[in-house]
Amino acid sequence: MSVQAPAAAAPAAATAGPGSGSGSRSPHPSQLPGPTPSSSVVGSFLLPSPPFISAPGLINLRDIGGYEIPSTSGRKKMVRKGVVFRSADPTQLTDEGVAVMQKLGITHVYDFRSKLEFGKTPETEPKEWAGAQRCHVPVFPDADMSPEALAVRFQLRNSRFRDYTDGPAGFVRAYSTILAGAADPHNTYAPYRTIFQQLASSSSSSSSPSPSPLLVHCSAGKDRTGLFVALLLSLLHLPPTIIAHEYSLTDLGLAHRKPAIVDHVMLDPAFDGDRAAAERMVSSRKESMLATLHYIDEEYGGAEKYVIERLGVTREEVERIREVMIVDVEEGEEQGLVDWRRNAEVVEEVYRR
């Protein structure tokens, strides 16, 4: 199905480069003023729903539920829908977008960004709305770790772009830093643990059949958010191939903003005009997540050991999360499962353009 292309995003202002930490730093493209296309369309593509959700002013919004989990019990299982949502930062969410979030029933909004990534100008103030509590849980409290700033941080250590901009191996090195930051005992925000424990404390009893929905986000909803979601889906026994596919959907969710994001990254002289490196950095290729999951297995003994031994989530809490987030596929619900193979074809089609 073809739809009319959305309006182009406003260009980033040519101010301080990413990661500079100065008050004149240009906003992340997700915070740029002007029209923000509905998250239901990207270029000439209709974003697949499920999992994408349209909320005016918010990009890359999707439900992480609806994926079928392999089961030997004789009953189909899936990741519970309507509980965990992910997105880019909601700074530009419109009143219509807020109404969508309220209809989803989101009660907690977890923001992984550092304090350097918002609030420099009125346009970058965090968005809040009635019925939802904003929870600031930075992975790095005092460091700008937006995608472009993280890339520049690694780039400045290696003038040959062999880190974040160098394919899956580079992403693993960058993501190992995020994993370490999320587990840092000196980080009193305990970002990932806080959300895992929120899920573990959720009710899924017959009297309260649906746990309170929550949203997780960072700047683009790609790296810090992507790692948290990957860890959660790993705990739920979703196969790595599907986890990596879910991660790659960000290349759909950000596709219409990618030129603006790359332009924003290219403002930093550290990239020395290497646009291809900048484009690799803002990507969410499934191969990068597959390599990261392999790293987690090799370095930590798997996602569950990382969550328990490094984050401090108890084994009982992990089991509780599974009780809350793994549900039966009831008769007639099969059509509501995410068709991830078809969605993967859409991702590949975007790559070919």
C-alpha positions in Angstrom: 0.0 0.0 0.0 1.4 3.4 -1.0 0.6 6.6 0.9 1.7 10.2 0.4 5.1 11.0 1.8 5.0 13.0 5.0 6.4 16.5 5.2 10.1 16.8 5.5 11.7 17.4 8.9 13.1 20.8 9.6 16.8 20.9 9.2 19.1 21.0 12.2 20.7 24.3 13.1 24.4 24.4 12.5 25.5 25.0 16.1 27.8 23.1 18.4 28.5 19.5 17.4 27.1 16.4 19.1 28.5 15.5 22.4 29.9 19.0 23.1 27.7 19.4 26.2 27.5 23.2 25.6 24.3 25.2 26.0 24.4 26.0 22.2 24.3 22.4 21.2 21.8 21.9 18.4 18.8 19.7 19.3 18.5 16.1 18.4 16.4 15.8 15.2 13.6 14.2 17.2 13.3 17.5 19.1 13.3 19.8 16.0 10.4 22.1 15.7 7.9 22.0 12.8 5.6 19.3 11.5 6.3 15.8 12.7 4.9 13.1 10.4 2.5 10.5 11.9 4.4 7.5 13.0 2.2 5.4 10.8 4.0 6.3 7.6 7.6 6.5 6.5 8.3 7.8 3.0 6.0 5.8 0.7 5.7 2.9 3.2 2.9 2.2 5.6 4.6 1.2 8.8 3.5 -2.2 9.9 0.9 -2.3 12.7 1.4 -4.2 14.8 3.8 -3.2 16.2 4.0 0.5 15.2 1.5 2.9 16.7 0.7 6.4 15.3 1.0 9.2 17.9 1.4 12.6 16.3 4.6 14.3 17.3 6.3 11.0 18.4 8.4 8.8 16.1 9.5 5.2 16.4 6.6 4.3 18.8 5.8 0.6 18.9 4.6 -2.2 21.2 7.2 -4.8 21.9 4.5 -7.4 22.5 2.8 -9.8 20.1 5.8 -11.9 19.2 5.2 -15.7 19.4 7.5 -17.5 21.9 8.5 -21.1 21.1 6.7 -23.4 23.5 6.7 -27.1 24.2 3.6 -26.9 26.4 1.2 -27.6 23.6 -0.2 -24.1 23.8 1.1 -21.1 21.8 2.7 -18.4 23.8 3.5 -14.8 23.1 5.0 -11.7 24.6 2.2 -9.8 26.3 0.9 -6.9 24.3 0.0 -3.5 25.6 2.5 -3.4 28.5 5.9 -2.3 27.3 6.2 0.4 24.6 9.3 2.0 23.1 9.9 5.2 21.2 12.2 8.1 20.5 12.0 11.0 23.0 8.4 12.4 23.2 9.5 16.1 23.4 7.4 17.1 20.3 4.4 15.0 21.2 1.2 17.0 20.2 -2.1 17.1 22.1 -3.4 14.5 19.7 -0.3 12.4 20.5 -0.9 12.8 24.2 -4.4 11.5 23.7 -3.0 8.4 22.0 -0.6 7.8 25.0 -3.5 8.2 27.4 -5.6 5.8 25.4 -2.7 3.2 25.6 -3.0 3.7 29.4 0.7 4.4 29.9 1.3 5.2 33.6 5.1 5.4 33.6 7.5 7.0 31.1 11.2 5.9 31.7 13.7 8.3 30.2 17.2 6.9 29.7 18.8 10.2 28.6 21.4 12.1 30.6 20.6 15.5 32.0 22.8 17.0 29.3 20.4 15.8 26.6 17.3 17.9 27.5 16.2 21.1 29.0 18.8 23.4 27.3 16.0 25.3 25.6 12.2 25.3 25.9 12.0 23.1 22.8 13.9 20.4 24.6 12.0 20.3 27.9 10.8 16.8 28.7 7.2 16.2 27.8 4.8 15.2 30.6 1.0 14.6 30.6 -1.8 13.8 33.0 -1.9 10.2 34.1 1.7 9.4 33.4 4.7 9.7 35.7 8.0 10.6 34.1 10.9 8.7 35.6 14.3 9.9 34.8 16.6 6.9 34.8 19.8 7.9 32.9 22.1 5.1 31.9 24.9 7.8 32.1 23.8 10.6 34.4 26.4 13.1 33.4 27.3 12.2 29.9 25.6 12.9 26.6 25.0 9.4 25.2 22.7 10.2 22.3 23.5 8.1 19.2 25.6 10.8 17.6 27.4 11.8 20.7 28.3 8.1 21.5 29.6 7.8 18.0 31.8 10.9 18.3 33.1 9.7 21.6 34.3 6.5 20.1 35.4 8.3 16.9 37.6 10.7 18.8 39.5 7.7 20.3 40.1 6.2 16.8 40.5 8.4 13.8 39.8 5.4 11.5 36.2 4.9 12.5 36.8 1.4 13.7 34.3 1.6 16.5 30.7 2.6 16.5 30.7 3.4 12.8 32.4 0.1 11.8 29.5 -2.4 11.5 28.4 -5.0 14.0 31.8 -5.3 15.8 31.8 -1.6 16.4 28.3 -1.6 17.8 29.3 -4.4 20.2 32.1 -2.2 21.5 29.7 0.8 21.9 26.9 -1.3 23.4 29.3 -2.9 25.9 29.8 0.6 27.3 26.0 1.0 27.7 25.7 -2.4 29.4 28.5 -1.5 31.8 26.9 1.9 32.5 23.5 0.4 33.2 25.1 -2.0 35.7 27.4 0.5 37.3 26.9 0.2 41.1 27.7 4.0 41.4 24.7 4.8 39.2 22.1 5.3 41.8 19.4 5.6 39.2 19.8 1.8 38.4 18.0 2.4 35.1 17.4 -1.1 33.8 16.9 -2.7 37.2 14.3 -0.1 38.1 12.2 -1.0 35.1 12.6 -4.7 35.5 11.5 -4.4 39.1 8.5 -2.3 38.1 7.5 -5.1 35.7 8.1 -7.7 38.4 5.8 -5.8 40.8 3.0 -5.6 38.2 -0.2 -7.4 38.8 -1.6 -10.0 36.4 -4.3 -11.4 38.6 -7.8 -12.0 37.4 -9.0 -8.9 39.2 -6.4 -6.8 37.5 -5.7 -8.7 34.3 -3.4 -6.2 32.6 -0.3 -4.7 34.2 0.2 -1.0 34.1 1.6 0.0 30.6 5.0 1.8 30.5 7.1 3.6 27.9 10.9 3.4 27.6 12.8 5.9 25.5 16.1 7.7 25.0 16.9 10.2 22.2 16.2 8.1 19.1 14.8 5.1 20.9 17.6 3.0 19.3 20.6 2.2 21.5 19.9 2.4 25.2 16.3 1.6 24.6 17.1 -1.2 22.2 19.5 -2.8 24.6 16.9 -2.8 27.4 14.2 -4.3 25.1 16.7 -6.9 23.9 17.4 -8.0 27.5 13.7 -8.1 28.4 12.8 -10.2 25.3 15.8 -12.5 26.0 14.4 -13.1 29.5 11.1 -14.1 27.9 12.9 -16.7 25.7 12.3 -15.0 22.4 14.8 -16.3 19.9 17.8 -14.0 19.1 16.7 -13.8 15.4 13.4 -12.3 16.4 15.0 -10.0 19.0 17.4 -8.7 16.3 14.5 -8.2 13.9 12.6 -6.2 16.6 15.7 -4.0 17.0 16.0 -3.5 13.3 12.5 -2.0 13.1 14.0 1.3 14.3 15.4 1.6 10.8 11.8 1.9 9.8 10.7 4.1 12.6 13.5 6.6 12.0 13.7 6.3 8.2 12.0 9.6 7.4 14.2 11.4 9.8 17.5 9.6 8.9 18.7 12.4 6.5 18.2 15.0 9.2 19.9 12.8 11.8 22.9 12.1 9.6 23.1 15.9 8.8 23.1 16.5 12.5 25.9 14.0 13.1 27.9 15.4 10.2 28.1 18.8 12.0 30.9 17.4 14.1 34.3 17.7 12.5 35.3 14.4 13.9 33.5 12.7 11.0 35.6 14.6 8.5 32.9 14.4 5.9 32.5 10.7 6.0 28.8 10.5 5.5 28.8 6.7 5.0 30.3 6.3 8.5 27.6 8.5 9.9 24.9 6.5 8.1 26.2 3.3 9.6 26.2 4.8 13.0 22.5 5.8 12.9 21.5 2.4 11.6 19.9 -0.5 13.5 20.9 -3.5 11.5 19.9 -6.9 12.9 23.5 -8.1 12.5 24.5 -5.5 15.2 22.1 -6.9 17.7 22.9 -10.5 16.9 26.5 -9.7 17.6 25.6 -7.9 20.8 23.5 -10.9 22.0 26.5 -13.1 21.3 28.7 -10.7 23.3 26.3 -10.9 26.2 26.4 -14.7 26.1 30.2 -14.7 26.0 30.9 -11.9 28.5 28.1 -12.4 31.0 26.9 -15.9 30.5 23.6 -14.7 28.9 21.0 -12.1 29.5 19.6 -13.7 32.6 22.9 -13.8 34.3 23.6 -10.2 33.4 20.3 -9.1 34.7 20.7 -11.1 38.0 24.4 -10.8 38.7 25.2 -7.4 37.2 21.9 -5.5 37.6 20.9 -7.0 40.9 17.5 -8.2 39.9 16.6 -11.3 41.9 15.8 -14.7 40.4 12.3 -14.5 41.8 11.8 -11.1 40.1 12.9 -12.6 36.8 10.4 -15.4 37.2 7.7 -12.9 38.1 8.5 -10.9 35.0 7.9 -14.0 32.9 4.6 -14.6 34.6 3.5 -11.1 33.8 4.9 -10.9 30.2 4.4 -14.4 28.8 0.8 -15.2 28.0 -1.2 -17.8 26.1 -2.3 -17.1 22.5 -6.0 -17.6 22.9 -8.2 -19.0 20.2 -8.8 -16.4 17.5 -5.8 -14.3 18.5 -3.4 -15.8 16.0 -4.1 -13.0 13.6 -3.0 -10.5 16.2 0.5 -12.0 16.4 3.3 -9.8 14.9 4.2 -11.1 11.4 7.8 -10.5 11.9 8.9 -12.2 8.7 6.7 -9.9 6.6 7.9 -6.9 8.6 11.5 -8.0 8.0 10.8 -7.8 4.2 9.6 -4.2 4.7 12.9 -3.4 6.5 14.9 -4.9 3.6 12.9 -2.9 1.1 13.8 0.3 2.9 17.5 -0.7 2.8 17.3 -1.2 -0.9 16.1 2.4 -1.5 
